[in-house]
Amino acid sequence: MTELAGRTALVTGGGSGLGAAIAAALHGVGANVVVVGRDVAKLDAVVEMLGDRVRALPCDVADPASITALRDELEGTPVSILVNNAGVPGPVAALTDIEVEDWDAVFDVNVRGTYLMCKAFLPAMVARGAGDVINVASVSGKRPLAHRTPYVASKMAVIGLTSTLAFEVGPSGVSVNTLSPGPVAGPRMARNFRLEAERSGTTVADAEHDFVSRAALGRMVTEEEVGLAVIAMLNMPGLCGADVDLSAGMVA
């Protein structure tokens, strides 16, 4: 087991959903946690929920100036765990009906944000000769998902970024891995099912059943399970350049 207590973990998109669950899991094993995002009220709620050893800082991961300000704010704090979780789901529509600005908005957060955060915080890890980066992708980056092309393409890009980056910084002692959750029960999936039902003229229940039935376990994973997966990955010192599937068997 890798000692996580006392290490500082930075979690993007940490104000709700998977980010909050990952922050809670890290906090539970004794890590000092910094949650960042654009919604300060949500970040503050996570701090109130977890208590000590948690800090909330505003940041737009698609904005280089915002990330520079975040790095400056954390100067002197050795961030040794970076979880790039911030992401947006994007539109549910045929590719030919997707506007350019909507496509770009997905890539700005999901891919550009991951790149910018790594660019900002990896040099210090490399200099120390140790660190862990976990980029949250999705099983949607590995299988077709009709009417979600920008999201699927962005998550495939994150998987590719991770595998290449692992070889760039691995020799210095820094591990970079991808965690690819399947459908996670919560508001985002509920939104997707509602939009798919509206598009296809079916019911929300039918849209959910059609999606979930593709998983071997016949269910979605939970936010808590994603948080536990992050801890498990950090406790596998030989894991580097890997893409860990946590999908209840959605990809098998």
C-alpha positions in Angstrom: 0.0 0.0 0.0 1.3 3.4 -1.0 1.3 6.0 1.9 -1.2 8.6 0.9 -1.6 10.4 4.2 -0.1 13.8 4.2 0.3 14.0 0.5 -1.5 16.9 -1.3 -4.0 16.0 -4.0 -5.5 18.5 -6.4 -8.9 17.6 -7.9 -10.4 19.6 -10.7 -14.1 19.7 -11.1 -14.1 19.1 -7.4 -17.3 20.8 -6.4 -19.8 18.1 -7.2 -20.3 14.6 -8.7 -17.2 12.6 -9.3 -14.9 15.3 -8.3 -16.5 15.6 -4.8 -16.5 11.8 -4.5 -12.8 11.6 -5.4 -12.0 14.4 -3.0 -13.9 12.6 -0.2 -12.0 9.3 -0.9 -8.6 11.0 -0.9 -9.5 12.9 2.3 -10.6 9.6 3.9 -7.2 8.1 3.5 -5.5 11.2 5.0 -4.5 13.2 2.0 -4.6 17.0 2.0 -7.1 17.9 -0.7 -7.4 21.0 -2.9 -10.7 21.1 -4.8 -10.9 23.5 -7.8 -13.6 24.5 -10.2 -15.7 27.5 -11.4 -18.5 27.3 -8.9 -17.2 28.6 -5.6 -20.4 27.9 -3.7 -20.1 24.2 -4.6 -16.5 24.1 -3.7 -17.2 25.6 -0.3 -19.9 23.0 0.3 -17.3 20.3 -0.2 -15.0 22.0 2.2 -17.8 22.2 4.8 -18.7 18.5 4.2 -15.1 17.2 4.6 -13.8 19.6 7.3 -10.1 19.9 7.9 -7.3 19.3 5.3 -9.5 20.6 2.5 -9.0 23.8 0.6 -11.2 25.3 -2.2 -9.8 27.5 -4.9 -11.5 28.9 -8.0 -10.1 27.9 -11.4 -11.3 27.6 -15.0 -9.2 24.8 -16.4 -9.7 26.0 -20.0 -8.1 29.3 -19.2 -4.3 29.4 -19.0 -4.3 32.6 -16.9 -6.6 31.0 -14.3 -4.4 28.0 -14.0 -1.3 30.2 -13.7 -3.0 32.0 -10.8 -3.9 28.6 -9.2 -0.3 27.4 -9.5 0.9 30.7 -8.0 -1.6 30.4 -5.1 -0.3 26.9 -4.4 3.4 27.9 -4.5 5.1 26.1 -1.7 2.5 23.4 -1.5 3.9 20.2 -3.0 1.0 18.9 -5.1 2.0 15.2 -5.6 -1.4 13.9 -6.8 -3.3 15.6 -9.7 -6.7 14.3 -10.7 -7.9 15.9 -13.9 -11.6 15.2 -13.4 -13.2 18.5 -14.8 -15.3 17.7 -17.8 -18.5 18.7 -19.6 -20.9 16.3 -21.4 -21.6 18.4 -24.4 -24.6 18.2 -26.8 -26.7 15.2 -27.6 -27.2 15.5 -31.3 -26.1 14.2 -34.7 -22.6 15.5 -35.6 -24.1 17.5 -38.5 -26.4 19.3 -36.1 -23.6 20.3 -33.7 -22.5 23.9 -33.8 -18.7 24.6 -33.9 -18.8 26.5 -30.6 -20.5 23.6 -28.9 -17.8 21.2 -30.2 -15.1 23.6 -29.0 -16.6 24.0 -25.6 -16.3 20.3 -24.9 -12.7 20.1 -26.1 -11.7 23.3 -24.2 -12.5 21.7 -20.9 -12.1 17.9 -21.5 -8.8 18.0 -23.4 -7.3 21.5 -23.3 -8.0 21.6 -19.5 -6.2 18.3 -18.9 -3.3 19.5 -21.0 -3.0 22.9 -19.3 -3.2 21.4 -15.8 -0.5 18.8 -16.6 1.6 21.5 -18.1 1.3 23.6 -15.0 1.8 21.0 -12.3 4.0 18.3 -13.8 7.3 20.2 -13.8 7.4 20.3 -10.0 6.6 16.6 -9.8 9.4 15.8 -12.3 11.8 17.9 -10.3 10.9 16.0 -7.1 11.2 12.7 -8.9 7.7 11.5 -7.8 4.1 12.1 -8.4 0.8 10.7 -9.7 -1.5 12.0 -12.4 -4.9 10.4 -13.0 -6.9 11.7 -15.9 -10.6 10.9 -15.8 -11.7 9.7 -19.3 -14.7 7.5 -20.0 -15.6 4.2 -21.5 -17.3 6.4 -24.1 -13.8 7.0 -25.4 -13.5 3.3 -26.3 -16.9 2.4 -27.8 -19.4 4.1 -30.1 -22.0 6.4 -28.5 -24.4 7.8 -31.1 -25.1 11.5 -31.0 -22.3 12.2 -28.5 -19.4 12.7 -31.0 -17.6 15.7 -29.3 -17.7 14.0 -25.9 -16.5 10.6 -27.2 -13.8 12.2 -29.3 -12.6 14.3 -26.3 -12.4 11.3 -24.0 -10.5 9.3 -26.6 -8.1 12.2 -26.9 -7.6 12.1 -23.1 -6.7 8.4 -23.3 -4.2 9.1 -26.0 -2.7 12.1 -24.1 -2.2 9.9 -21.0 -0.5 7.0 -22.7 2.0 9.3 -24.4 2.6 11.5 -21.4 3.3 8.5 -19.3 6.4 7.8 -21.4 7.5 11.4 -21.3 7.5 11.7 -17.5 7.7 8.1 -16.3 11.5 7.9 -16.3 11.5 10.8 -13.8 9.3 8.8 -11.4 5.9 10.3 -12.2 3.1 7.9 -13.0 0.3 9.0 -15.4 -2.8 6.9 -15.8 -6.4 7.1 -17.1 -9.5 6.1 -15.2 -12.4 5.4 -17.5 -15.7 5.2 -15.7 -18.8 3.8 -17.3 -22.2 5.4 -16.8 -22.2 6.8 -13.3 -25.5 7.1 -11.5 -26.3 10.8 -10.9 -27.6 14.0 -12.4 -25.4 14.0 -15.5 -26.6 10.6 -16.7 -30.2 11.5 -15.8 -29.7 14.6 -18.1 -28.3 12.3 -20.9 -31.2 9.9 -20.6 -33.7 12.8 -20.8 -32.1 14.3 -23.9 -31.9 10.9 -25.6 -35.5 10.2 -24.8 -36.5 13.6 -26.3 -34.4 12.9 -29.4 -35.6 9.4 -30.0 -39.2 9.8 -28.9 -38.9 7.1 -26.2 -39.3 7.3 -22.5 -36.5 8.2 -20.1 -36.8 4.7 -18.5 -36.4 3.1 -21.9 -33.4 5.3 -22.7 -31.8 4.3 -19.4 -32.5 0.6 -19.8 -31.1 0.6 -23.3 -27.9 2.1 -22.1 -27.4 0.2 -18.9 -28.3 -3.2 -20.4 -24.9 -3.0 -22.2 -23.1 -3.5 -18.9 -22.2 -7.0 -17.7 -23.5 -6.2 -14.2 -26.6 -4.5 -15.6 -26.2 -1.4 -13.7 -24.3 1.9 -13.5 -21.3 2.5 -11.2 -21.6 4.9 -8.3 -19.7 8.0 -7.6 -18.3 6.4 -4.4 -16.9 3.5 -6.5 -15.1 6.0 -8.7 -13.5 7.5 -5.6 -12.4 4.1 -4.4 -10.9 3.3 -7.8 -8.7 6.4 -7.6 -7.4 5.2 -4.2 -6.8 1.7 -5.6 -4.8 3.1 -8.6 -2.7 5.2 -6.3 -2.0 2.1 -4.3 -0.6 0.3 -7.4 3.0 1.8 -7.7 3.7 -0.2 -10.9 0.7 1.3 -12.7 1.8 3.7 -15.4 0.4 4.5 -18.8 -2.7 2.4 -18.0 -6.3 2.9 -18.8 -8.4 1.4 -16.0 -12.0 0.5 -17.0 -14.6 1.0 -14.2 -17.8 0.4 -16.1 -19.6 -2.6 -14.4 -18.6 -4.4 -17.6 -19.7 -1.8 -20.1 -16.4 -2.5 -22.0 -15.4 -6.2 -21.7 
